[in-house]
Amino acid sequence: MLQLPHQSLQVAALPPQRIPAREDQAGPWHAEAVCRRDEAGLFFAPSKEPTAARLSREEAAKRVCARCPVMVECREHALLQPEPYGVWGGLTAAERRVVLARRRRREAEVKKPASAA
């Protein structure tokens, strides 16, 4: 089993103006994140991590995200910032790049004049 050093997730260290507040609660969304109780090493890759270990670690991180009550808020945070590393909201950095590219394409399609379509 992959053993990683224990570290605190640094989500709470972001400046308050960068973290969107949840509308349904008084505090910021990250206060309720399940990952705050897990090791940050699960969500962020060590340098020169072998592919098999990375895939296993990312799947474990996604399982944590899947049970998180603020997964959507976390994902949107990572897409809006954009966060270049780690698993956020159940998506890897590569998966977030795909989502962002799709959003850009959709926005470009919407902005095209009706006559060009």
N, CA, C and O atoms as a GROMACS GRO file, in nm:
protein
  468
    1MET      N    1   0.084  -0.118   0.000
    1MET     CA    2   0.000   0.000   0.000
    1MET      C    3   0.088   0.124   0.000
    1MET      O    4   0.194   0.125   0.063
    2LEU      N    5   0.046   0.226  -0.069
    2LEU     CA    6   0.119   0.350  -0.081
    2LEU      C    7   0.113   0.427   0.051
    2LEU      O    8   0.004   0.459   0.098
    3GLN      N    9   0.226   0.455   0.110
    3GLN     CA   10   0.233   0.531   0.234
    3GLN      C   11   0.291   0.669   0.204
    3GLN      O   12   0.400   0.681   0.149
    4LEU      N   13   0.217   0.772   0.240
    4LEU     CA   14   0.260   0.908   0.213
    4LEU      C   15   0.275   0.984   0.344
    4LEU      O   16   0.204   0.954   0.440
    5PRO      N   17   0.364   1.081   0.350
    5PRO     CA   18   0.380   1.158   0.472
    5PRO      C   19   0.254   1.240   0.500
    5PRO      O   20   0.186   1.283   0.408
    6HIS      N   21   0.225   1.259   0.627
    6HIS     CA   22   0.107   1.335   0.665
    6HIS      C   23   0.135   1.485   0.653
    6HIS      O   24   0.233   1.535   0.706
    7GLN      N   25   0.048   1.552   0.584
    7GLN     CA   26   0.056   1.698   0.570
    7GLN      C   27  -0.086   1.752   0.576
    7GLN      O   28  -0.181   1.681   0.544
    8SER      N   29  -0.102   1.876   0.616
    8SER     CA   30  -0.232   1.939   0.615
    8SER      C   31  -0.261   1.992   0.476
    8SER      O   32  -0.172   2.043   0.409
    9LEU      N   33  -0.386   1.979   0.432
    9LEU     CA   34  -0.426   2.034   0.304
    9LEU      C   35  -0.423   2.186   0.315
    9LEU      O   36  -0.475   2.242   0.411
   10GLN      N   37  -0.365   2.250   0.218
   10GLN     CA   38  -0.343   2.394   0.225
   10GLN      C   39  -0.458   2.477   0.170
   10GLN      O   40  -0.440   2.596   0.143
   11VAL      N   41  -0.576   2.419   0.152
   11VAL     CA   42  -0.689   2.493   0.099
   11VAL      C   43  -0.721   2.613   0.186
   11VAL      O   44  -0.748   2.722   0.134
   12ALA      N   45  -0.718   2.596   0.317
   12ALA     CA   46  -0.755   2.704   0.407
   12ALA      C   47  -0.656   2.819   0.404
   12ALA      O   48  -0.688   2.929   0.451
   13ALA      N   49  -0.536   2.797   0.350
   13ALA     CA   50  -0.436   2.902   0.346
   13ALA      C   51  -0.457   3.001   0.232
   13ALA      O   52  -0.387   3.102   0.225
   14LEU      N   53  -0.553   2.975   0.143
   14LEU     CA   54  -0.579   3.067   0.034
   14LEU      C   55  -0.637   3.197   0.088
   14LEU      O   56  -0.711   3.196   0.187
   15PRO      N   57  -0.604   3.309   0.025
   15PRO     CA   58  -0.660   3.436   0.072
   15PRO      C   59  -0.813   3.433   0.065
   15PRO      O   60  -0.868   3.376  -0.029
   16PRO      N   61  -0.881   3.491   0.162
   16PRO     CA   62  -1.028   3.485   0.168
   16PRO      C   63  -1.096   3.535   0.041
   16PRO      O   64  -1.201   3.482   0.004
   17GLN      N   65  -1.040   3.635  -0.026
   17GLN     CA   66  -1.105   3.687  -0.146
   17GLN      C   67  -1.105   3.587  -0.261
   17GLN      O   68  -1.182   3.604  -0.355
   18ARG      N   69  -1.021   3.485  -0.256
   18ARG     CA   70  -1.015   3.385  -0.362
   18ARG      C   71  -1.109   3.268  -0.336
   18ARG      O   72  -1.132   3.188  -0.427
   19ILE      N   73  -1.164   3.256  -0.216
   19ILE     CA   74  -1.246   3.142  -0.182
   19ILE      C   75  -1.392   3.186  -0.179
   19ILE      O   76  -1.430   3.268  -0.096
   20PRO      N   77  -1.475   3.132  -0.270
   20PRO     CA   78  -1.616   3.172  -0.270
   20PRO      C   79  -1.688   3.118  -0.148
   20PRO      O   80  -1.670   3.002  -0.111
   21ALA      N   81  -1.770   3.200  -0.086
   21ALA     CA   82  -1.846   3.156   0.031
   21ALA      C   83  -1.967   3.077  -0.016
   21ALA      O   84  -2.024   3.106  -0.122
   22ARG      N   85  -2.006   2.979   0.062
   22ARG     CA   86  -2.127   2.902   0.031
   22ARG      C   87  -2.247   2.988   0.064
   22ARG      O   88  -2.249   3.056   0.166
   23GLU      N   89  -2.346   2.984  -0.023
   23GLU     CA   90  -2.465   3.064   0.000
   23GLU      C   91  -2.554   3.006   0.109
   23GLU      O   92  -2.627   3.079   0.176
   24ASP      N   93  -2.547   2.873   0.128
   24ASP     CA   94  -2.637   2.809   0.223
   24ASP      C   95  -2.580   2.803   0.365
   24ASP      O   96  -2.648   2.754   0.456
   25GLN      N   97  -2.458   2.850   0.385
   25GLN     CA   98  -2.398   2.847   0.518
   25GLN      C   99  -2.316   2.974   0.539
   25GLN      O  100  -2.279   3.042   0.443
   26ALA      N  101  -2.290   3.004   0.664
   26ALA     CA  102  -2.217   3.126   0.697
   26ALA      C  103  -2.068   3.116   0.663
   26ALA      O  104  -2.006   3.217   0.629
   27GLY      N  105  -2.009   2.996   0.673
   27GLY     CA  106  -1.866   2.981   0.652
   27GLY      C  107  -1.830   2.947   0.508
   27GLY      O  108  -1.917   2.917   0.426
   28PRO      N  109  -1.700   2.952   0.479
   28PRO     CA  110  -1.655   2.916   0.343
   28PRO      C  111  -1.671   2.766   0.319
   28PRO      O  112  -1.673   2.687   0.413
   29TRP      N  113  -1.683   2.729   0.192
   29TRP     CA  114  -1.709   2.589   0.156
   29TRP      C  115  -1.601   2.496   0.206
   29TRP      O  116  -1.632   2.383   0.247
   30HIS      N  117  -1.476   2.537   0.205
   30HIS     CA  118  -1.366   2.446   0.238
   30HIS      C  119  -1.367   2.400   0.384
   30HIS      O  120  -1.300   2.302   0.418
   31ALA      N  121  -1.440   2.469   0.469
   31ALA     CA  122  -1.447   2.428   0.609
   31ALA      C  123  -1.515   2.292   0.623
   31ALA      O  124  -1.493   2.222   0.721
   32GLU      N  125  -1.598   2.254   0.525
   32GLU     CA  126  -1.670   2.127   0.532
   32GLU      C  127  -1.610   2.020   0.442
   32GLU      O  128  -1.667   1.911   0.429
   33ALA      N  129  -1.497   2.049   0.380
   33ALA     CA  130  -1.437   1.953   0.288
   33ALA      C  131  -1.389   1.828   0.360
   33ALA      O  132  -1.319   1.837   0.461
   34VAL      N  133  -1.426   1.713   0.308
   34VAL     CA  134  -1.385   1.585   0.366
   34VAL      C  135  -1.233   1.572   0.364
   34VAL      O  136  -1.174   1.514   0.455
   35CYS      N  137  -1.168   1.626   0.261
   35CYS     CA  138  -1.023   1.612   0.246
   35CYS      C  139  -0.945   1.680   0.358
   35CYS      O  140  -0.826   1.654   0.374
   36ARG      N  141  -1.008   1.767   0.432
   36ARG     CA  142  -0.938   1.832   0.544
   36ARG      C  143  -0.898   1.730   0.650
   36ARG      O  144  -0.810   1.756   0.733
   37ARG      N  145  -0.963   1.614   0.647
   37ARG     CA  146  -0.932   1.508   0.744
   37ARG      C  147  -0.840   1.402   0.686
   37ARG      O  148  -0.805   1.306   0.754
   38ASP      N  149  -0.800   1.418   0.561
   38ASP     CA  150  -0.714   1.321   0.494
   38ASP      C  151  -0.577   1.383   0.469
   38ASP      O  152  -0.556   1.502   0.489
   39GLU      N  153  -0.486   1.300   0.426
   39GLU     CA  154  -0.350   1.347   0.399
   39GLU      C  155  -0.345   1.423   0.268
   39GLU      O  156  -0.401   1.379   0.168
   40ALA      N  157  -0.277   1.538   0.268
   40ALA     CA  158  -0.264   1.618   0.146
   40ALA      C  159  -0.190   1.539   0.039
   40ALA      O  160  -0.213   1.560  -0.080
   41GLY      N  161  -0.100   1.449   0.079
   41GLY     CA  162  -0.026   1.369  -0.017
   41GLY      C  163  -0.114   1.283  -0.104
   41GLY      O  164  -0.073   1.241  -0.212
   42LEU      N  165  -0.235   1.257  -0.060
   42LEU     CA  166  -0.329   1.181  -0.140
   42LEU      C  167  -0.377   1.264  -0.259
   42LEU      O  168  -0.410   1.208  -0.364
   43PHE      N  169  -0.382   1.395  -0.244
   43PHE     CA  170  -0.438   1.483  -0.344
   43PHE      C  171  -0.334   1.551  -0.432
   43PHE      O  172  -0.367   1.605  -0.538
   44PHE      N  173  -0.209   1.548  -0.391
   44PHE     CA  174  -0.101   1.614  -0.465
   44PHE      C  175   0.013   1.516  -0.487
   44PHE      O  176   0.054   1.445  -0.395
   45ALA      N  177   0.065   1.513  -0.609
   45ALA     CA  178   0.167   1.416  -0.648
   45ALA      C  179   0.304   1.450  -0.592
   45ALA      O  180   0.345   1.566  -0.594
   46PRO      N  181   0.373   1.349  -0.542
   46PRO     CA  182   0.514   1.369  -0.509
   46PRO      C  183   0.593   1.379  -0.640
   46PRO      O  184   0.546   1.333  -0.744
   47SER      N  185   0.711   1.438  -0.635
   47SER     CA  186   0.790   1.450  -0.757
   47SER      C  187   0.831   1.313  -0.808
   47SER      O  188   0.860   1.223  -0.729
   48LYS      N  189   0.833   1.298  -0.938
   48LYS     CA  190   0.875   1.174  -1.006
   48LYS      C  191   0.796   1.052  -0.961
   48LYS      O  192   0.852   0.943  -0.947
   49GLU      N  193   0.668   1.070  -0.940
   49GLU     CA  194   0.581   0.959  -0.900
   49GLU      C  195   0.560   0.866  -1.020
   49GLU      O  196   0.525   0.912  -1.128
   50PRO      N  197   0.579   0.736  -1.002
   50PRO     CA  198   0.553   0.642  -1.111
   50PRO      C  199   0.406   0.645  -1.153
   50PRO      O  200   0.318   0.672  -1.071
   51THR      N  201   0.380   0.619  -1.278
   51THR     CA  202   0.244   0.628  -1.333
   51THR      C  203   0.145   0.541  -1.257
   51THR      O  204   0.036   0.588  -1.223
   52ALA      N  205   0.180   0.417  -1.230
   52ALA     CA  206   0.088   0.327  -1.159
   52ALA      C  207   0.054   0.381  -1.020
   52ALA      O  208  -0.061   0.375  -0.977
   53ALA      N  209   0.153   0.434  -0.951
   53ALA     CA  210   0.130   0.491  -0.818
   53ALA      C  211   0.042   0.616  -0.828
   53ALA      O  212  -0.046   0.637  -0.745
   54ARG      N  213   0.067   0.698  -0.931
   54ARG     CA  214  -0.013   0.820  -0.950
   54ARG      C  215  -0.159   0.784  -0.975
   54ARG      O  216  -0.248   0.843  -0.914
   55LEU      N  217  -0.184   0.689  -1.064
   55LEU     CA  218  -0.321   0.650  -1.095
   55LEU      C  219  -0.392   0.594  -0.972
   55LEU      O  220  -0.509   0.625  -0.949
   56SER      N  221  -0.323   0.514  -0.894
   56SER     CA  222  -0.380   0.458  -0.772
   56SER      C  223  -0.411   0.568  -0.671
   56SER      O  224  -0.519   0.569  -0.610
   57ARG      N  225  -0.317   0.661  -0.653
   57ARG     CA  226  -0.337   0.771  -0.559
   57ARG      C  227  -0.453   0.860  -0.603
   57ARG      O  228  -0.536   0.899  -0.521
   58GLU      N  229  -0.460   0.892  -0.733
   58GLU     CA  230  -0.568   0.976  -0.784
   58GLU      C  231  -0.704   0.910  -0.766
   58GLU      O  232  -0.801   0.978  -0.732
   59GLU      N  233  -0.712   0.780  -0.789
   59GLU     CA  234  -0.839   0.710  -0.769
   59GLU      C  235  -0.879   0.712  -0.622
   59GLU      O  236  -0.997   0.729  -0.591
   60ALA      N  237  -0.783   0.697  -0.532
   60ALA     CA  238  -0.814   0.704  -0.389
   60ALA      C  239  -0.862   0.844  -0.352
   60ALA      O  240  -0.956   0.859  -0.274
   61ALA      N  241  -0.799   0.946  -0.407
   61ALA     CA  242  -0.841   1.084  -0.381
   61ALA      C  243  -0.982   1.109  -0.434
   61ALA      O  244  -1.062   1.175  -0.369
   62LYS      N  245  -1.011   1.056  -0.551
   62LYS     CA  246  -1.144   1.073  -0.609
   62LYS      C  247  -1.251   1.004  -0.525
   62LYS      O  248  -1.364   1.052  -0.517
   63ARG      N  249  -1.216   0.893  -0.462
   63ARG     CA  250  -1.312   0.826  -0.372
   63ARG      C  251  -1.343   0.915  -0.252
   63ARG      O  252  -1.458   0.919  -0.206
   64VAL      N  253  -1.243   0.985  -0.202
   64VAL     CA  254  -1.266   1.080  -0.092
   64VAL      C  255  -1.357   1.192  -0.142
   64VAL      O  256  -1.453   1.229  -0.074
   65CYS      N  257  -1.327   1.244  -0.258
   65CYS     CA  258  -1.408   1.353  -0.315
   65CYS      C  259  -1.553   1.310  -0.336
   65CYS      O  260  -1.645   1.390  -0.314
   66ALA      N  261  -1.574   1.187  -0.377
   66ALA     CA  262  -1.708   1.138  -0.408
   66ALA      C  263  -1.801   1.142  -0.287
   66ALA      O  264  -1.923   1.153  -0.302
   67ARG      N  265  -1.745   1.134  -0.168
   67ARG     CA  266  -1.830   1.138  -0.047
   67ARG      C  267  -1.831   1.276   0.018
   67ARG      O  268  -1.883   1.291   0.129
   68CYS      N  269  -1.776   1.375  -0.048
   68CYS     CA  270  -1.764   1.509   0.009
   68CYS      C  271  -1.888   1.594  -0.018
   68CYS      O  272  -1.935   1.600  -0.132
   69PRO      N  273  -1.942   1.661   0.084
   69PRO     CA  274  -2.061   1.744   0.065
   69PRO      C  275  -2.035   1.874  -0.012
   69PRO      O  276  -2.129   1.939  -0.057
   70VAL      N  277  -1.909   1.911  -0.029
   70VAL     CA  278  -1.878   2.035  -0.100
   70VAL      C  279  -1.797   2.010  -0.227
   70VAL      O  280  -1.721   2.096  -0.272
   71MET      N  281  -1.813   1.890  -0.285
   71MET     CA  282  -1.736   1.856  -0.404
   71MET      C  283  -1.759   1.954  -0.518
   71MET      O  284  -1.664   1.993  -0.585
   72VAL      N  285  -1.882   1.994  -0.542
   72VAL     CA  286  -1.911   2.086  -0.653
   72VAL      C  287  -1.844   2.222  -0.630
   72VAL      O  288  -1.786   2.278  -0.723
   73GLU      N  289  -1.851   2.273  -0.509
   73GLU     CA  290  -1.788   2.401  -0.478
   73GLU      C  291  -1.636   2.393  -0.496
   73GLU      O  292  -1.574   2.485  -0.548
   74CYS      N  293  -1.578   2.282  -0.452
   74CYS     CA  294  -1.435   2.259  -0.465
   74CYS      C  295  -1.395   2.255  -0.612
   74CYS      O  296  -1.297   2.317  -0.653
   75ARG      N  297  -1.471   2.182  -0.691
   75ARG     CA  298  -1.443   2.170  -0.834
   75ARG      C  299  -1.451   2.306  -0.903
   75ARG      O  300  -1.363   2.341  -0.982
   76GLU      N  301  -1.555   2.382  -0.873
   76GLU     CA  302  -1.569   2.514  -0.935
   76GLU      C  303  -1.456   2.606  -0.893
   76GLU      O  304  -1.406   2.685  -0.974
   77HIS      N  305  -1.415   2.598  -0.767
   77HIS     CA  306  -1.300   2.676  -0.720
   77HIS      C  307  -1.178   2.644  -0.804
   77HIS      O  308  -1.109   2.734  -0.852
   78ALA      N  309  -1.152   2.515  -0.822
   78ALA     CA  310  -1.033   2.472  -0.897
   78ALA      C  311  -1.042   2.513  -1.044
   78ALA      O  312  -0.939   2.541  -1.107
   79LEU      N  313  -1.161   2.517  -1.099
   79LEU     CA  314  -1.178   2.558  -1.239
   79LEU      C  315  -1.169   2.709  -1.255
   79LEU      O  316  -1.120   2.757  -1.357
   80LEU      N  317  -1.214   2.783  -1.158
   80LEU     CA  318  -1.212   2.929  -1.168
   80LEU      C  319  -1.077   2.990  -1.135
   80LEU      O  320  -1.046   3.099  -1.183
   81GLN      N  321  -0.994   2.923  -1.055
   81GLN     CA  322  -0.867   2.982  -1.012
   81GLN      C  323  -0.764   2.996  -1.122
   81GLN      O  324  -0.706   3.105  -1.126
   82PRO      N  325  -0.731   2.910  -1.207
   82PRO     CA  326  -0.746   2.765  -1.204
   82PRO      C  327  -0.632   2.702  -1.126
   82PRO      O  328  -0.518   2.750  -1.128
   83GLU      N  329  -0.663   2.594  -1.056
   83GLU     CA  330  -0.564   2.521  -0.978
   83GLU      C  331  -0.485   2.430  -1.073
   83GLU      O  332  -0.546   2.343  -1.136
   84PRO      N  333  -0.355   2.446  -1.085
   84PRO     CA  334  -0.278   2.368  -1.183
   84PRO      C  335  -0.236   2.229  -1.136
   84PRO      O  336  -0.189   2.149  -1.217
   85TYR      N  337  -0.250   2.198  -1.008
   85TYR     CA  338  -0.201   2.071  -0.954
   85TYR      C  339  -0.305   2.006  -0.865
   85TYR      O  340  -0.393   2.073  -0.810
   86GLY      N  341  -0.294   1.876  -0.852
   86GLY     CA  342  -0.372   1.802  -0.754
   86GLY      C  343  -0.510   1.763  -0.799
   86GLY      O  344  -0.557   1.800  -0.907
   87VAL      N  345  -0.575   1.685  -0.714
   87VAL     CA  346  -0.714   1.644  -0.734
   87VAL      C  347  -0.801   1.740  -0.655
   87VAL      O  348  -0.786   1.753  -0.533
   88TRP      N  349  -0.890   1.807  -0.724
   88TRP     CA  350  -0.984   1.903  -0.664
   88TRP      C  351  -1.123   1.868  -0.715
   88TRP      O  352  -1.142   1.851  -0.836
   89GLY      N  353  -1.219   1.857  -0.627
   89GLY     CA  354  -1.356   1.830  -0.670
   89GLY      C  355  -1.370   1.704  -0.752
   89GLY      O  356  -1.459   1.695  -0.837
   90GLY      N  357  -1.286   1.606  -0.727
   90GLY     CA  358  -1.294   1.479  -0.796
   90GLY      C  359  -1.231   1.478  -0.934
   90GLY      O  360  -1.247   1.381  -1.008
   91LEU      N  361  -1.160   1.584  -0.972
   91LEU     CA  362  -1.095   1.592  -1.102
   91LEU      C  363  -0.945   1.614  -1.088
   91LEU      O  364  -0.901   1.690  -1.002
   92THR      N  365  -0.869   1.547  -1.172
   92THR     CA  366  -0.724   1.571  -1.177
   92THR      C  367  -0.699   1.700  -1.255
   92THR      O  368  -0.790   1.755  -1.316
   93ALA      N  369  -0.575   1.747  -1.254
   93ALA     CA  370  -0.540   1.867  -1.328
   93ALA      C  371  -0.567   1.848  -1.478
   93ALA      O  372  -0.617   1.940  -1.543
   94ALA      N  373  -0.535   1.732  -1.531
   94ALA     CA  374  -0.560   1.705  -1.673
   94ALA      C  375  -0.710   1.705  -1.704
   94ALA      O  376  -0.753   1.757  -1.806
   95GLU      N  377  -0.789   1.646  -1.616
   95GLU     CA  378  -0.934   1.644  -1.635
   95GLU      C  379  -0.992   1.785  -1.628
   95GLU      O  380  -1.085   1.818  -1.701
   96ARG      N  381  -0.938   1.867  -1.539
   96ARG     CA  382  -0.986   2.006  -1.530
   96ARG      C  383  -0.952   2.083  -1.657
   96ARG      O  384  -1.031   2.166  -1.702
   97ARG      N  385  -0.835   2.056  -1.715
   97ARG     CA  386  -0.800   2.124  -1.841
   97ARG      C  387  -0.900   2.088  -1.951
   97ARG      O  388  -0.938   2.173  -2.032
   98VAL      N  389  -0.943   1.962  -1.955
   98VAL     CA  390  -1.042   1.919  -2.053
   98VAL      C  391  -1.175   1.992  -2.030
   98VAL      O  392  -1.236   2.042  -2.125
   99VAL      N  393  -1.219   1.998  -1.905
   99VAL     CA  394  -1.344   2.067  -1.873
   99VAL      C  395  -1.335   2.213  -1.914
   99VAL      O  396  -1.429   2.266  -1.974
  100LEU      N  397  -1.225   2.278  -1.882
  100LEU     CA  398  -1.209   2.419  -1.919
  100LEU      C  399  -1.209   2.439  -2.070
  100LEU      O  400  -1.267   2.535  -2.120
  101ALA      N  401  -1.144   2.349  -2.143
  101ALA     CA  402  -1.143   2.360  -2.290
  101ALA      C  403  -1.284   2.343  -2.345
  101ALA      O  404  -1.323   2.416  -2.437
  102ARG      N  405  -1.361   2.250  -2.291
  102ARG     CA  406  -1.499   2.230  -2.336
  102ARG      C  407  -1.584   2.354  -2.305
  102ARG      O  408  -1.665   2.396  -2.387
  103ARG      N  409  -1.564   2.410  -2.188
  103ARG     CA  410  -1.639   2.532  -2.153
  103ARG      C  411  -1.605   2.645  -2.248
  103ARG      O  412  -1.694   2.719  -2.292
  104ARG      N  413  -1.477   2.660  -2.280
  104ARG     CA  414  -1.436   2.766  -2.374
  104ARG      C  415  -1.499   2.745  -2.512
  104ARG      O  416  -1.545   2.840  -2.575
  105ARG      N  417  -1.501   2.619  -2.558
  105ARG     CA  418  -1.562   2.589  -2.687
  105ARG      C  419  -1.711   2.620  -2.686
  105ARG      O  420  -1.764   2.678  -2.781
  106ARG      N  421  -1.779   2.581  -2.579
  106ARG     CA  422  -1.923   2.609  -2.568
  106ARG      C  423  -1.949   2.759  -2.568
  106ARG      O  424  -2.039   2.808  -2.635
  107GLU      N  425  -1.869   2.833  -2.492
  107GLU     CA  426  -1.885   2.979  -2.487
  107GLU      C  427  -1.860   3.041  -2.623
  107GLU      O  428  -1.931   3.134  -2.662
  108ALA      N  429  -1.762   2.991  -2.696
  108ALA     CA  430  -1.734   3.042  -2.830
  108ALA      C  431  -1.850   3.013  -2.924
  108ALA      O  432  -1.885   3.097  -3.008
  109GLU      N  433  -1.910   2.894  -2.912
  109GLU     CA  434  -2.025   2.860  -2.996
  109GLU      C  435  -2.143   2.951  -2.967
  109GLU      O  436  -2.213   2.994  -3.060
  110VAL      N  437  -2.166   2.981  -2.841
  110VAL     CA  438  -2.278   3.068  -2.802
  110VAL      C  439  -2.256   3.209  -2.856
  110VAL      O  440  -2.352   3.276  -2.894
  111LYS      N  441  -2.132   3.254  -2.857
  111LYS     CA  442  -2.101   3.390  -2.901
  111LYS      C  443  -2.103   3.406  -3.053
  111LYS      O  444  -2.109   3.519  -3.101
  112LYS      N  445  -2.098   3.296  -3.129
  112LYS     CA  446  -2.102   3.306  -3.274
  112LYS      C  447  -2.234   3.367  -3.318
  112LYS      O  448  -2.339   3.337  -3.261
  113PRO      N  449  -2.228   3.453  -3.419
  113PRO     CA  450  -2.356   3.508  -3.472
  113PRO      C  451  -2.444   3.398  -3.529
  113PRO      O  452  -2.392   3.299  -3.582
  114ALA      N  453  -2.571   3.413  -3.519
  114ALA     CA  454  -2.668   3.312  -3.566
  114ALA      C  455  -2.650   3.285  -3.715
  114ALA      O  456  -2.675   3.173  -3.760
  115SER      N  457  -2.608   3.384  -3.792
  115SER     CA  458  -2.592   3.365  -3.935
  115SER      C  459  -2.473   3.276  -3.967
  115SER      O  460  -2.471   3.213  -4.072
  116ALA      N  461  -2.374   3.270  -3.880
  116ALA     CA  462  -2.255   3.187  -3.905
  116ALA      C  463  -2.284   3.040  -3.874
  116ALA      O  464  -2.212   2.952  -3.920
  117ALA      N  465  -2.388   3.014  -3.798
  117ALA     CA  466  -2.419   2.876  -3.759
  117ALA      C  467  -2.491   2.804  -3.862
  117ALA      O  468  -2.524   2.687  -3.844
   0.00000   0.00000   0.00000
